[in-house]
Amino acid sequence: MYKVINQLKERNFGHPVSSSEEAVLDFLEKNFRLLPKMTVTQLTEKSFTSQATVNRACKTLGFAGFSELKFAIAQDLHLMDTATTRHISKTENILEKIRFEGTQEVVKQILNGNRKVLLFGLGASNISAQYFQRQLLYFGIPTILIEQEKMLENFKDYLLLVISSSGETMRCLQMVKRAKELHMTVLAITKSNSAITQYCDATFLHDVPVDKLDGISREQQLHMIIMLNEIIDQLEIEFKAKRKNM
């Protein structure tokens, strides 16, 4: 498991960080591979900060000082240079940020009263929605992938399941608000504490941050696929149990 790089990318420290410490953290993230060969003096000079600031940044990351931080960075780099280990570590990090306890209520709502499902997702989440639609249809659950808010009025007896990694896009918000106005049941697979959660009857949540790649945000879907597969697995268990009792 990575000890430093994930912290530098996510910056979820639970307390405010000064602008000077932020400058150190930015330098550490940008020059990660160079750090094991650098001295604390070189770091202060190149990041235009003081040794006291570097020490505070090290403590923010959970290390006593720069020497201890460099050792942890060297361990991270060793893991990063092994492709299999790198992907395993990344997946483990994602799994830790998924709240799997939310699966049961979403499955319960889907199965309640032989429900029919409307799916909505944008961008990369739309691809995940298409995958989920096929899986629900395999179970015999009527499922329609919708794109426009106005389509809701023709399917008031369906429930709406929104798939949104961020849960903050305007179109998603408009969709769930309109569904509630129509007294529809609304479910979401999304980020915890996101805007759409306040309108949902049940949610399956994650705390995975948006990936950064050279300063460009990219929407990765690994966590969403894991969450969808968890729902699919639980539905399969329910349907098998139902067939067994028939």
KEKE-3310 file (N, C-alpha, C; in steps of 0.2 Angstrom, whole numbers, plus 5000, padded with zeros to 4 digits):
npx = (5004:5003:5011:5013:5011:4997:4992:4997:4990:4977:4975:4967:4967:4961:4962:4966:4978:4993:4997:5011:5015:5007:5013:5025:5020:5014:5026:5032:5023:5024:5038:5041:5048:5061:5064:5070:5084:5087:5092:5086:5089:5091:5077:5070:5076:5072:5058:5056:5054:5054:5065:5057:5044:5045:5046:5034:5026:5030:5025:5012:5009:5011:5024:5039:5050:5060:5069:5063:5052:5057:5062:5050:5044:5053:5050:5037:5040:5046:5035:5027:5034:5032:5021:5010:5009:5007:4994:4986:4988:4982:4969:4965:4966:4955:4944:4944:4938:4925:4908:4902:4891:4880:4874:4864:4852:4849:4848:4837:4827:4826:4821:4809:4792:4793:4800:4802:4815:4823:4838:4851:4865:4880:4893:4907:4900:4889:4892:4895:4882:4876:4881:4876:4863:4861:4864:4854:4843:4846:4842:4829:4823:4814:4822:4827:4837:4839:4840:4835:4827:4813:4809:4805:4792:4784:4787:4782:4779:4791:4807:4820:4837:4852:4868:4882:4898:4903:4891:4887:4884:4875:4864:4862:4857:4845:4838:4835:4828:4817:4812:4808:4798:4789:4785:4793:4803:4819:4836:4854:4870:4885:4895:4899:4891:4888:4879:4867:4863:4854:4842:4838:4831:4838:4855:4871:4887:4903:4920:4929:4942:4943:4953:4970:4979:4993:4988:4976:4959:4952:4939:4938:4932:4933:4930:4916:4912:4915:4906:4894:4895:4894:4881:4875:4880:4873:4860:4859:4861:4849:4840:4843:4840:4826:4822:4825:4817:4805)
npy = (4994:5011:5024:5038:5044:5043:5051:5064:5066:5066:5074:5075:5079:5082:5094:5112:5117:5127:5140:5140:5127:5120:5123:5116:5103:5103:5103:5091:5082:5084:5082:5069:5057:5062:5065:5055:5057:5070:5083:5090:5104:5106:5104:5114:5125:5124:5123:5135:5138:5136:5127:5124:5124:5114:5103:5104:5101:5087:5082:5083:5074:5063:5060:5060:5068:5074:5064:5052:5053:5053:5040:5033:5037:5032:5018:5019:5022:5010:5001:5007:5005:4992:4985:4976:4976:4990:4991:4983:4989:5002:4997:4992:5004:5010:5001:5003:5015:5013:5012:4999:4994:5001:4994:4984:4991:4998:4987:4981:4991:4990:4977:4978:4976:4971:4981:4993:5000:5015:5022:5033:5042:5052:5056:5046:5039:5036:5025:5016:5015:5009:4996:4992:4992:4981:4970:4971:4968:4955:4949:4950:4962:4975:4988:5005:5016:5032:5049:5062:5074:5077:5064:5057:5059:5050:5038:5036:5026:5019:5017:5029:5027:5035:5036:5042:5048:5060:5066:5079:5086:5098:5093:5080:5084:5091:5081:5072:5080:5083:5070:5068:5077:5071:5061:5050:5035:5038:5032:5032:5030:5035:5049:5051:5063:5072:5083:5077:5067:5071:5071:5058:5041:5030:5026:5021:5023:5031:5037:5041:5051:5062:5058:5064:5069:5075:5088:5088:5084:5068:5056:5042:5025:5014:5012:5014:5003:4992:4995:4993:4980:4974:4976:4969:4956:4954:4955:4943:4933:4935:4932:4918:4913:4915:4907:4894:4893:4891)
npz = (5000:4996:5004:5003:4990:4987:4997:4994:4982:4985:4997:5009:5023:5035:5042:5041:5029:5027:5015:5012:5016:5007:4995:4997:4997:4984:4977:4981:4975:4962:4959:4963:4960:4961:4974:4983:4981:4985:4997:5012:5012:4998:4995:5001:4995:4981:4982:4987:5001:5019:5031:5042:5037:5028:5038:5044:5034:5032:5044:5042:5033:5040:5045:5054:5050:5036:5032:5036:5028:5015:5015:5015:5003:4994:4995:4990:4977:4973:4973:4964:4952:4949:4939:4941:4955:4957:4951:4959:4972:4969:4967:4979:4987:4981:4985:4998:5000:4996:5001:5006:5013:5008:4998:5000:5003:4991:4982:4988:4985:4971:4970:4976:4975:4962:4953:4940:4930:4928:4920:4922:4917:4914:4902:4906:4915:4909:4900:4910:4914:4903:4903:4915:4913:4903:4912:4921:4913:4909:4921:4920:4923:4919:4911:4906:4898:4900:4893:4893:4904:4902:4898:4909:4913:4905:4912:4925:4934:4935:4944:4947:4944:4947:4940:4945:4946:4953:4957:4957:4945:4935:4927:4932:4945:4941:4935:4946:4954:4947:4946:4959:4960:4953:4961:4961:4965:4970:4967:4969:4964:4969:4974:4992:5002:4991:4980:4975:4983:4993:4988:4987:4989:4992:4993:4986:4991:4988:4992:4983:4976:4962:4948:4945:4931:4925:4928:4922:4924:4925:4922:4930:4930:4938:4951:4950:4942:4950:4961:4954:4950:4962:4966:4956:4959:4972:4968:4960:4970:4977:4967:4965:4977:4977:4967:4972:4982:4976)
capx = (5000:5007:5012:5014:5008:4990:4990:4998:4985:4970:4975:4962:4971:4956:4964:4968:4986:4995:4999:5018:5015:5004:5019:5029:5016:5014:5033:5033:5019:5027:5045:5041:5054:5068:5065:5075:5091:5087:5093:5081:5091:5089:5070:5068:5078:5068:5051:5055:5051:5059:5065:5052:5038:5045:5045:5027:5023:5031:5021:5005:5009:5012:5031:5043:5054:5061:5072:5058:5047:5061:5062:5043:5044:5057:5046:5031:5042:5047:5029:5025:5038:5030:5015:5005:5008:5004:4987:4983:4988:4977:4962:4964:4964:4948:4940:4944:4934:4918:4904:4898:4884:4874:4872:4858:4846:4848:4845:4830:4822:4826:4817:4803:4786:4794:4801:4805:4821:4826:4845:4853:4872:4883:4900:4909:4895:4884:4895:4894:4875:4874:4883:4872:4856:4862:4864:4847:4839:4847:4838:4822:4821:4813:4827:4827:4842:4836:4845:4832:4823:4806:4807:4803:4784:4781:4788:4781:4779:4798:4811:4826:4843:4857:4875:4886:4904:4904:4885:4887:4883:4868:4859:4860:4853:4839:4835:4833:4823:4811:4809:4805:4792:4784:4784:4796:4808:4826:4842:4860:4877:4888:4900:4896:4890:4887:4872:4861:4861:4849:4835:4838:4828:4843:4861:4877:4891:4910:4924:4935:4943:4944:4960:4973:4984:4996:4984:4970:4955:4950:4934:4939:4926:4934:4926:4909:4911:4915:4900:4888:4895:4892:4874:4873:4881:4868:4854:4860:4860:4842:4836:4844:4836:4819:4821:4826:4811:4799)
capy = (5000:5017:5028:5045:5047:5044:5057:5070:5067:5067:5080:5074:5079:5083:5100:5116:5118:5134:5141:5138:5120:5118:5124:5110:5097:5103:5101:5084:5078:5086:5080:5063:5053:5065:5066:5051:5059:5077:5084:5095:5110:5107:5104:5121:5130:5123:5125:5142:5138:5136:5120:5123:5123:5107:5099:5104:5097:5080:5080:5083:5068:5058:5058:5064:5073:5073:5058:5047:5054:5050:5032:5030:5039:5026:5012:5020:5021:5003:4998:5010:5002:4985:4986:4972:4979:4996:4991:4980:4995:5007:4994:4992:5010:5012:4997:5006:5021:5011:5010:4993:4993:5004:4989:4981:4996:4999:4980:4980:4995:4988:4971:4980:4976:4970:4987:4994:5004:5020:5023:5040:5043:5056:5055:5040:5036:5033:5019:5011:5014:5004:4990:4990:4990:4974:4965:4971:4965:4948:4946:4951:4968:4980:4994:5009:5021:5039:5055:5069:5075:5076:5057:5055:5059:5044:5032:5038:5020:5016:5020:5032:5026:5039:5034:5049:5048:5066:5068:5087:5089:5101:5089:5075:5087:5093:5075:5069:5085:5082:5064:5069:5081:5066:5056:5043:5033:5039:5029:5035:5027:5042:5051:5053:5071:5075:5087:5073:5062:5074:5069:5050:5037:5025:5028:5017:5029:5031:5043:5041:5057:5063:5057:5069:5067:5081:5094:5087:5079:5062:5053:5035:5022:5007:5011:5013:4996:4988:4996:4990:4973:4972:4976:4963:4950:4953:4953:4936:4929:4936:4928:4911:4911:4915:4901:4889:4892:4890)
capz = (5000:4995:5010:5002:4984:4988:5001:4990:4976:4988:5001:5014:5030:5041:5045:5036:5027:5025:5008:5011:5016:5001:4990:4998:4995:4977:4974:4982:4971:4955:4958:4967:4958:4962:4981:4987:4981:4987:5004:5014:5010:4991:4994:5003:4990:4975:4984:4990:5008:5024:5033:5047:5033:5026:5043:5046:5028:5033:5049:5040:5029:5045:5046:5059:5047:5029:5031:5036:5022:5009:5015:5013:4996:4990:4995:4986:4970:4971:4972:4957:4946:4948:4936:4945:4962:4956:4950:4966:4977:4967:4968:4986:4989:4979:4989:5005:4999:4994:5007:5003:5016:5004:4992:5002:5002:4984:4980:4991:4982:4965:4970:4979:4971:4955:4951:4933:4932:4923:4922:4920:4918:4909:4901:4907:4919:4904:4898:4916:4915:4898:4906:4921:4909:4901:4917:4924:4908:4910:4927:4918:4926:4914:4912:4901:4899:4898:4892:4894:4910:4900:4897:4915:4913:4902:4915:4932:4938:4936:4949:4944:4947:4944:4941:4944:4951:4957:4960:4957:4939:4935:4923:4937:4950:4938:4934:4952:4957:4943:4948:4966:4959:4950:4966:4959:4970:4967:4969:4966:4965:4968:4980:4998:5003:4985:4980:4973:4989:4998:4985:4985:4994:4994:4990:4987:4991:4988:4993:4978:4972:4954:4946:4942:4926:4922:4929:4919:4927:4920:4926:4930:4932:4941:4957:4949:4940:4956:4964:4950:4950:4969:4966:4952:4963:4977:4964:4958:4976:4979:4962:4966:4983:4976:4963:4976:4986:4972)
cpx = (5004:5006:5011:5010:5001:4988:4991:4993:4978:4970:4969:4965:4967:4958:4967:4976:4987:4997:5006:5019:5012:5009:5023:5026:5015:5021:5034:5030:5022:5034:5046:5047:5061:5069:5070:5082:5092:5088:5087:5083:5089:5081:5068:5070:5073:5061:5050:5052:5056:5059:5059:5045:5039:5044:5038:5023:5024:5026:5014:5004:5010:5019:5035:5047:5056:5064:5068:5053:5051:5061:5055:5042:5048:5053:5040:5034:5044:5041:5026:5028:5036:5023:5009:5004:5005:4996:4983:4983:4982:4970:4961:4962:4957:4943:4939:4939:4927:4914:4899:4891:4878:4871:4865:4851:4844:4845:4838:4825:4821:4821:4810:4797:4788:4795:4803:4810:4822:4833:4847:4861:4875:4890:4902:4904:4890:4886:4894:4886:4872:4876:4878:4865:4856:4861:4857:4842:4840:4843:4831:4819:4820:4817:4827:4833:4839:4841:4842:4827:4815:4804:4804:4795:4781:4783:4788:4781:4786:4801:4817:4832:4849:4864:4879:4892:4905:4897:4884:4885:4876:4863:4857:4855:4846:4835:4832:4828:4817:4808:4805:4798:4787:4783:4787:4801:4815:4832:4848:4866:4882:4893:4896:4896:4889:4880:4866:4859:4855:4842:4834:4834:4833:4849:4867:4883:4899:4913:4930:4936:4943:4951:4963:4979:4987:4992:4977:4965:4952:4945:4935:4933:4927:4930:4918:4907:4911:4909:4894:4889:4893:4885:4872:4874:4875:4861:4854:4858:4852:4838:4837:4840:4829:4818:4821:4820:4804:4796)
cpy = (5006:5021:5035:5047:5048:5050:5064:5071:5069:5073:5080:5073:5080:5090:5105:5116:5125:5134:5139:5130:5117:5118:5118:5104:5097:5101:5094:5080:5078:5082:5073:5059:5055:5065:5062:5053:5066:5077:5089:5102:5111:5108:5111:5126:5130:5124:5132:5143:5137:5128:5119:5121:5116:5102:5098:5100:5089:5078:5079:5076:5062:5055:5062:5069:5070:5066:5052:5047:5051:5043:5030:5032:5033:5020:5013:5019:5014:5000:5001:5007:4995:4986:4982:4975:4986:4996:4988:4985:5000:5004:4994:4998:5012:5008:5000:5012:5019:5009:5005:4992:4996:4999:4986:4985:4997:4993:4979:4985:4993:4982:4973:4980:4975:4977:4987:5000:5009:5022:5029:5040:5048:5054:5047:5036:5033:5026:5014:5010:5009:4997:4987:4988:4983:4969:4965:4967:4957:4945:4947:4957:4973:4987:4998:5014:5027:5044:5062:5069:5074:5069:5054:5054:5053:5038:5033:5032:5016:5020:5023:5030:5030:5037:5040:5048:5054:5068:5076:5090:5092:5097:5083:5078:5089:5086:5072:5074:5084:5075:5064:5072:5076:5061:5050:5042:5034:5036:5032:5030:5033:5043:5053:5061:5075:5078:5082:5069:5065:5073:5062:5047:5032:5027:5022:5022:5027:5037:5043:5048:5057:5062:5063:5067:5073:5087:5093:5082:5074:5058:5045:5032:5015:5007:5010:5006:4991:4988:4992:4983:4970:4971:4970:4956:4949:4952:4945:4931:4929:4931:4920:4909:4910:4909:4894:4887:4891:4883)
cpz = (5000:5002:5009:4996:4984:4992:4998:4984:4979:4993:5006:5021:5036:5044:5040:5035:5025:5018:5007:5012:5010:4995:4991:4995:4987:4974:4975:4977:4964:4954:4962:4966:4960:4970:4985:4987:4983:4995:5006:5012:5002:4990:4996:4998:4984:4976:4986:4997:5013:5027:5038:5043:5031:5032:5045:5040:5030:5039:5047:5036:5034:5047:5051:5056:5040:5028:5031:5030:5016:5009:5012:5005:4991:4990:4991:4978:4968:4970:4965:4951:4945:4945:4940:4952:4962:4956:4956:4971:4975:4968:4975:4989:4987:4984:4996:5005:4997:5000:5005:5007:5013:4999:4994:5001:4995:4980:4982:4987:4975:4964:4973:4975:4963:4951:4943:4934:4926:4925:4919:4922:4913:4908:4902:4911:4915:4901:4904:4916:4909:4900:4911:4918:4907:4906:4920:4919:4908:4916:4925:4921:4921:4915:4906:4903:4896:4897:4894:4900:4908:4899:4903:4916:4910:4906:4923:4937:4938:4942:4945:4948:4943:4945:4940:4949:4955:4961:4961:4950:4938:4932:4928:4942:4947:4937:4941:4955:4953:4945:4954:4965:4957:4955:4965:4965:4966:4970:4966:4968:4964:4974:4986:4999:4997:4985:4979:4979:4993:4994:4984:4991:4996:4990:4991:4986:4991:4990:4989:4975:4965:4953:4944:4937:4923:4923:4926:4922:4922:4925:4925:4933:4936:4947:4956:4946:4946:4960:4961:4950:4957:4969:4962:4956:4968:4974:4962:4964:4978:4974:4963:4972:4982:4972:4967:4980:4983:4972)
residu = (MET:TYR:LYS:VAL:ILE:ASN:GLN:LEU:LYS:GLU:ARG:ASN:PHE:GLY:HIS:PRO:VAL:SER:SER:SER:GLU:GLU:ALA:VAL:LEU:ASP:PHE:LEU:GLU:LYS:ASN:PHE:ARG:LEU:LEU:PRO:LYS:MET:THR:VAL:THR:GLN:LEU:THR:GLU:LYS:SER:PHE:THR:SER:GLN:ALA:THR:VAL:ASN:ARG:ALA:CYS:LYS:THR:LEU:GLY:PHE:ALA:GLY:PHE:SER:GLU:LEU:LYS:PHE:ALA:ILE:ALA:GLN:ASP:LEU:HIS:LEU:MET:ASP:THR:ALA:THR:THR:ARG:HIS:ILE:SER:LYS:THR:GLU:ASN:ILE:LEU:GLU:LYS:ILE:ARG:PHE:GLU:GLY:THR:GLN:GLU:VAL:VAL:LYS:GLN:ILE:LEU:ASN:GLY:ASN:ARG:LYS:VAL:LEU:LEU:PHE:GLY:LEU:GLY:ALA:SER:ASN:ILE:SER:ALA:GLN:TYR:PHE:GLN:ARG:GLN:LEU:LEU:TYR:PHE:GLY:ILE:PRO:THR:ILE:LEU:ILE:GLU:GLN:GLU:LYS:MET:LEU:GLU:ASN:PHE:LYS:ASP:TYR:LEU:LEU:LEU:VAL:ILE:SER:SER:SER:GLY:GLU:THR:MET:ARG:CYS:LEU:GLN:MET:VAL:LYS:ARG:ALA:LYS:GLU:LEU:HIS:MET:THR:VAL:LEU:ALA:ILE:THR:LYS:SER:ASN:SER:ALA:ILE:THR:GLN:TYR:CYS:ASP:ALA:THR:PHE:LEU:HIS:ASP:VAL:PRO:VAL:ASP:LYS:LEU:ASP:GLY:ILE:SER:ARG:GLU:GLN:GLN:LEU:HIS:MET:ILE:ILE:MET:LEU:ASN:GLU:ILE:ILE:ASP:GLN:LEU:GLU:ILE:GLU:PHE:LYS:ALA:LYS:ARG:LYS:ASN:MET)
# end
